[in-house]
Amino acid sequence: MNTRQIFAALANPDTRTMYARVILDQLPMAPTSKQSRALENLQRAGLIDDDGGAWSPTGVFPDLLAKGATGTPKGYERFLDKGRVTRWPSKASDKDGLIRWIVDQCLATGERIDERELNDRLEKFSNDPALIRRHGVDTGYITRNRDGSEYRR
């Protein structure tokens, strides 16, 4: 199925009208030559099938939607562009997931680093490393010494 052909067919008012008639099952008994051409265009685009002389719509749109949805980011990835935070989630669970992922990328389990090093690593993902660091500490993803001199996961 070619999306370009589908859009081209539906951009034509005569073809679009015939498509509506097929969907509504209101085809003329004897289509004019113009209507016949529109039906042929719809069939070439994959929008309708000739079912023994009776035109019927195909399932092209669910297939197109499913095909397009495969590249849609899920989870924390929908808040990232090229690995950087583009916007912060409003839902707490989404924010926790995003920050947990960032912390996992920046700090290995058991690794101990100072605040400056942690901020440098977090800046690769966001312009607000302090927000990530504080949230990580508040939720227990990151622990720190009382004086803030050392952070670890």
Buried (B, 14 or more C-beta within 10 A) or exposed (E): EEEEBBEBBBEBEEBBEBBEBBEEEEBEEEBEEEBEBBBBBBBEBBBBBEEEEEBEBBEBEEEBEEEEEEEEEEEBEBBBEEEEBEEBBEEEEBBBBBBBBBBEEBBEEEEBBBBEBBBEBBBEBBEEBEBBBEBBBEBEBBEBEEEEEBBBB
